[in-house]
Amino acid sequence: MKKNTLSITITLSLIIIITSITICFNLYNNWSSKTVEHDNNVASLINTTGQKDLQSIIHEAQKNVVQISVETATSEKTGSGFLYNTNGDIITNAHVIKDAESITVTMSNTETYNAAIVQIGETKDIAVIRVPQLINQTPVEISSSEQLSIGDEIIAVGSPLGFQNSVSIGIISGLNRSFEIDDFSYDNVYQISANITHGNSGGPLINRLTGEVIGINAAGIDESEIAFSIPIENVIEDVTEWSRSVSDEELIYPIASFDMKSDPTQMQEDADYLISYFFESIKIHDYINAYTLLGSSLQTETGYTDFRKSYIYHLSIEVSESKTTYLENENQVKIVSNVEVVHVDSENEPEKRTFTFTIGYENDQLKIIELIKEEVSD
């Protein structure tokens, strides 16, 4: 009887052990075959295609694209150009600055400077102008690769203030086009489907894949999607030699007769652009660029670290409405923007806020001299 009891006990123990092992094995297989999902509102997928984000390419390019305002003896005209080296030199078209008596360049952050002519092409529609205040600023990336092929995607960037169709997207639609316009010969240029209009001439043509400059936009056919861009590799040796051969002491920087600071309409347009550029920089997480738009007193009140902390946890920031008012007595512009912000801790529920900006001139440059942020309760 005692032996039977012992035998039953051992048998039951073995059954329990085997059953436990089987259950654990099945649970492990079931657990390991499942994908663990975790929501992270801050993290984003890494782009493994090698193609840069379109918004980032445009934003980075526009930092070094300038609007060129030219005064001649008989007229005023505008064009575009781009900073291509650390000497403050800007490439543009010769026809943009031909016969210029004064040249003013306006950066994407609305900073405005006088420029001097380094050299103008006689038969090639290229020119170089210099702005000493831009020395040591990081220039655009120039492509060192071979020419593109038909069908490759491109971006044509023009006037940074956006008044002249600042960005056009298209493809290389033709190669090795040659023709003449006025006194200039265009040899083996790109034909592109991006629209080039007055004011965009001299701006960069950018490789959509890499973000590098591959050409200088030169001419377009009105009311069509046919335009032409000079390959950068065809002229880079010329412009580099021009830059090396001229010192600042040899250049003349004539001052334009018109004063944009005395034009309230122009000031309001520039202020509107400045604030849109501020929010664009925040959206793309370029906090350094946004911070540079603040005036010195505002930067003294708020250091860069604190400024960055106030925006770094925003998942999105969208302006729903803005109102612009010119303050005549102060020669300033007040802009009130209603903004919806999605914060990392807000469970994707937008929070309403009001940004009140005061924009004015500081050392002859337009800056945000006051910024007040307020939460709006429903």
Order of alpha helices (4+ residues) and beta strands (2+ residues): alpha-alpha-beta-beta-beta-alpha-beta-beta-beta-beta-beta-beta-beta-beta-beta-alpha-alpha-alpha-alpha-alpha-beta-beta-beta-beta
